[in-house]
Amino acid sequence: MVEAPQEEITLRDIVEVLKRHRVYLWTFPLLFGAVALIYGFFIAEPTYASTATLSVAPV
């Protein structure tokens, strides 16, 4: 088996780093998503708005 040089990073090293930092990888996107939803539903004013009236006549 051929060994990789020490300064080369392996796929196993990348997976270990991602596993160690999975809290940050999930926390920040979920936090920013929650802030975006709150802003979109409660703070932002709609740019365009419309209303519609539906009148149904008996056949």
C-alpha positions in Angstrom: 0.0 0.0 0.0 1.3 3.4 -0.9 1.3 6.0 1.8 0.3 9.6 1.2 2.7 12.4 2.1 2.1 14.0 5.4 1.1 17.5 4.0 -1.6 16.0 1.8 -5.1 16.0 3.2 -7.2 12.9 2.8 -11.0 12.5 2.5 -11.0 11.0 5.9 -9.5 14.2 7.4 -12.1 16.3 5.7 -14.9 14.1 7.0 -13.5 14.3 10.5 -13.3 18.1 10.4 -16.9 18.3 9.1 -18.1 16.0 11.9 -16.3 18.1 14.6 -17.9 21.3 13.3 -21.3 20.0 12.4 -22.9 22.2 15.1 -21.7 25.3 13.4 -22.6 23.9 10.0 -26.2 23.5 11.1 -26.6 26.4 13.5 -25.7 29.4 11.3 -27.9 28.4 8.3 -30.9 27.6 10.5 -30.4 30.9 12.5 -30.2 33.0 9.3 -33.2 31.1 7.8 -35.2 31.9 10.9 -34.2 35.6 10.8 -35.1 35.7 7.1 -38.6 34.2 7.7 -39.3 36.6 10.6 -38.2 39.5 8.4 -40.2 38.3 5.4 -43.4 37.7 7.3 -43.5 40.4 9.9 -41.1 43.3 9.0 -40.9 43.7 5.2 -43.5 45.7 3.4 -44.9 44.0 0.3 -43.8 45.7 -3.0 -46.9 44.6 -4.9 -50.3 43.8 -3.5 -53.6 42.8 -5.2 -57.1 41.9 -4.3 -59.7 39.8 -6.1 -63.4 39.4 -5.9 -65.1 36.3 -7.1 -68.8 36.3 -8.0 -70.5 33.0 -8.6 -73.9 33.1 -10.2 -76.3 30.1 -9.9 -76.6 28.0 -13.1 
